[in-house]
Amino acid sequence: MKKSLSEVKFEELKGKSFELILVVEMLCEVCEKALGVREKLLRRIQILSREDYQNLLNRATVHDRVEVDVENGRIHFYDHNFPGDVHPECIEKL
């Protein structure tokens, strides 16, 4: 189960390894709903100390949202992008 990073405490992450994954949601210029999603594995990290945890919190500040899946060892950094594309049905509305 994924949780927001703000809901996860250091003690839950301590001693565990995680894959950091960047998820970019490509949004429609008109309705701002998803056109598609791109995922990229950034790297693997271990949270061994409070400094490691603080570094994760600092890194999270530049992303739109961050979700942690403690059970599967994955941390997803979500960003949104407007690539200039529009859904066909949104074009019809214009």
C-alpha positions, 0 to 999 in steps of 0.5 A, a space after each residue: 500500500 502506498 502512503 504519502 511521504 509525509 505520513 511515513 516516519 523514519 522508524 518505518 523506513 530505517 534499515 530498508 532499501 528502496 528503488 526511487 522511481 520518477 513518474 511523469 504524468 503527461 497532461 492535456 493542455 485543455 482538461 489537465 487530465 492524463 494523456 500518458 505516464 512515463 516511469 524511470 528508475 532513478 536509483 536505489 537507496 538505503 535509509 540507515 540514518 536520520 540523515 538519509 531520511 532527511 536527504 529523502 525529505 529534501 529531495 521530495 520538495 522539488 516534486 509534485 507529490 511523493 508516495 512510499 510503498 514500504 512493502 515493495 521497497 519503492 518510492 515514487 516521485 510524481 511530476 506533471 508535464 504539459 507537453 502541448 498535446 490535447 485529447 481528441 475529444 478536447 479539440 472537438 469542444 474548442 
